[in-house]
Amino acid sequence: MQNTTPHPKQVRAHVFISGRVQGVGYRYSTVDTATQLGLTGWVRNLPDGRVEAVFEGSQTVVGQMIRWCYQGPPAAMVKEVSIEYEEPEDLRGFEVRRFEKSELGQ
């Protein structure tokens, strides 16, 4: 017998967090929280002081993660969270990435 339970629609949120979000454990807390929620994606610091992250998973769980981003870890002071929804890329795992200087658009 086939399993006819519908799978929740997967979404991808590309998020930019500004405020005091670097040097306060934001990236590693993001990895911990996203992993606990079962999300895939990545997080990294940007040269302009923001944190950039991508979350993929069900709409409900991605929404939970975005709500967490507005607070972050205890030492963070989040000013703004900007969200862009994109097509999921079927990422595996959740990791900290590094910003590459080649991405500056020279």
C-alpha positions in Angstrom: 0.0 0.0 0.0 1.4 3.4 -1.0 1.8 6.2 1.6 -0.6 8.9 0.4 0.3 11.3 3.2 1.1 14.6 1.4 4.6 16.0 2.2 4.6 19.6 3.4 5.6 22.0 0.6 9.3 22.9 0.9 10.3 26.6 1.0 13.6 28.4 0.9 14.0 31.7 2.8 17.1 33.8 2.2 17.5 36.0 5.3 19.7 39.0 6.1 20.0 40.0 9.8 21.4 43.4 10.9 22.2 44.8 14.2 24.8 43.5 16.7 24.9 40.1 15.2 28.6 39.4 14.7 30.9 38.4 17.5 28.0 37.3 19.7 27.6 33.6 18.6 24.8 34.3 16.2 26.0 31.9 13.4 26.6 29.0 15.7 23.3 29.5 17.6 21.7 29.6 14.1 23.2 26.2 13.2 22.1 24.7 16.6 18.5 26.0 16.2 18.2 25.1 12.6 19.6 21.6 13.2 17.2 21.1 16.1 14.3 22.1 13.8 15.4 19.8 11.1 16.1 22.5 8.5 18.8 22.5 5.9 20.9 25.5 4.7 23.8 27.7 5.7 24.7 30.9 7.6 27.7 33.3 7.3 28.9 36.7 8.3 29.0 39.5 5.7 31.7 42.2 5.5 29.1 44.9 6.1 28.3 43.5 9.6 25.1 41.6 8.7 24.5 37.9 9.0 23.2 36.1 5.9 21.4 32.7 6.1 19.4 30.3 3.9 16.8 28.0 5.5 15.0 25.2 3.6 12.2 23.1 5.0 8.5 23.1 5.5 6.8 26.5 5.5 5.8 26.1 9.2 9.3 25.2 10.4 11.1 27.9 8.3 8.6 30.4 9.8 9.7 29.3 13.3 13.3 29.8 12.4 12.7 33.2 10.9 10.9 34.2 14.2 13.9 33.0 16.1 16.1 35.3 13.9 14.4 38.4 15.2 15.8 37.6 18.7 18.9 35.4 18.1 21.2 34.4 20.9 21.2 36.3 24.2 24.1 38.7 23.4 22.6 39.7 20.0 20.7 42.9 19.4 18.8 42.5 16.1 17.7 45.6 14.3 16.2 44.2 11.2 15.5 40.9 9.4 15.0 41.0 5.6 13.6 37.9 4.0 13.5 36.9 0.3 11.7 33.6 -0.7 13.4 31.6 -3.4 13.1 28.2 -5.1 14.4 25.4 -2.8 17.7 23.9 -3.9 17.3 20.6 -1.9 20.3 21.4 0.3 21.7 18.8 2.7 22.7 19.5 6.3 23.2 23.0 7.8 26.6 24.6 7.9 28.6 27.8 8.6 30.0 29.2 5.3 32.7 31.8 4.7 32.2 34.9 2.6 34.6 34.8 -0.3 36.2 38.1 -1.5 35.4 37.1 -5.1 31.7 37.6 -4.2 32.3 41.4 -3.9 31.6 41.8 -7.6 35.0 43.3 -8.6 
